Amino acid sequence: MPMSDSLEEGRERDEDGITRRGALKGLGAFAAGAVATVALSGCSSSSANGGATVEGTTSSLIETDVPVAANDWTDNGAYVRNVQRMSQKMRGVDHQPGVTSAQQNLQAVALDMTSTATRDDLIKLLKTWTTYAENLCGGYPVNGPNSDKNASPLDSGEVYDLGASNLTITFGFGASLFQTADGKDRYGLASIKPQKLDLTMPHFSGDQLQSDECGGDLFLLIGSEDPKVAFHAARNLIRAAYGTATIRWNKVGYYHTISPEGYAHADRDLFGFRDGTTAPSAEDEDYMNRDVWIQDGDDPNSALYKGGTYMMWRSFDMKIEAWDQQTLAEQERIIGRTKLEGIPLSGGEDETAEPDPSATDEDGNPLIDPKSHVGLFSSLRHSSGHTMFRWGWNFSNGFNAVGQLKAGMHTGGMVRDPEEDFYAFMRLWRDCDLTEYMSFTSSAVWLMLPGLQKDQTYIGQQIFEAV
């Protein structure tokens, strides 16, 4: 398809009011949150069948799986984005990209549908998002080049000179999209709501949740190796939602900012300790099928969600100043590991050594404090066999009103069963000494949808076709 055709389709979509008119209001709220921090994950790449359709038109710019060279130009002078540099496959996969891999930079965006939005509006938005996501994750503008100087640009343009940068965009639904807290079935989806998709989490120790930072109807988990590429994707997807959905909250974070050659260790959190040392591997298919991916038979409608997962989103602020006043010995006791090497206090050669919560010193005292982070969670793992597949992204956001650092971590646990695989972990926090130095402010449960199939025109299509 010539890129000029895609441009005309983009203009038609603008006339429907999805991508352009009045987008500044929504973008203003987004930009204010995005300037403060940095970010992770989602979906990507190319489609051999010409891409998704919106309003009966095919507008994906990706027509083959063959990458083009960087900075190529078409015969008519239109700029072709580089799809060769770190792009991922979005279509024809069982699982959305971005669930099992974490890029260096995160943009997490929760949105609420407007009070006037209809089921058709929701489907139209998902079609637009799917098209945009395929193009963006392949390294293209959202919907063609910007050539009409008398119209607002189709793409905001800040990453024209960058590649796909391993961009991923992962889509999630909140329980309120299926049915609101007061029982409203706005889009005819209540009858097929996943039984394990909770509207809110139970209250846990350390919770100081802010209502405007919890929940939501729709979720975008966006990640890239380049923070500007992640921001650009969030910006343009939010822009596409204007008039249909509004931003509820936006979180930005970062993983490894620099990965030295040969670096094979877990990233450090802002307490200075390695995070995720004993995390299970996404390459363990038996584990992923048992504990992460939704399977047939999980509930009466699980066939619609097979290959998806539940993401347990939590953000917490760290009490940095109080933590920094503790001795190294006390910090290591609270965590249960040495700070520099990450070795469990029960012993071992390196950070990969299995913690032994039963190990004692000569006087019979436990080497790992039972109330330490490692002590509590390794005991649960030893007794139940449960581990959690989880990503964590650091964030820093200036200072609060009394001059203390606003910094902490965003976490996303991917589980098949929230009660068995996540809530059991969270209940342990009431006995963990680390909670003295952290407060949870953001919380949500998301259904992360299965992968986009080759014959689908939009993500989640099977759900809407079922009712």
Secondary structure, DSSP 8 states (H G I E B T S, - for coil): --HHHHHHHHHHHHHTTSSSTTHHHHHHHHHHHHHH-----------TT---EETTEE--S--SS----TTEE-TTS-EE---SSS----BS-SB-TTSS---SEEEEEEEEE-TT--HHHHHHHHHHHHHHHHHHHTT--SSS----TTS--SS--TTTTS--TT-EEEEEEEHHHHS-TT---TTS-GGG--TT--SS----TTB---GGGB--SEEEEEEESSHHHHHHHHHHHHHHTTTTEEEEEEEEEES-S---TT--S--B-TTSSBSSTT---TT-HHHHHHHTS--TTSSTTGGGTTT-EEEEEEEEEE-HHHHHTS-HHHHHHHHTB-TTT--BTT--SSTTS---TT-B-TTS-BSS-TTSHHHHHHHHHHHH----EEEEEEEEEEE-TTS-EEEEEEEEEEES-HIIIIIHHHHGGGG-GGGGGEEEEEEEEEEE-B-B-TT-SSTTHHHHHT-
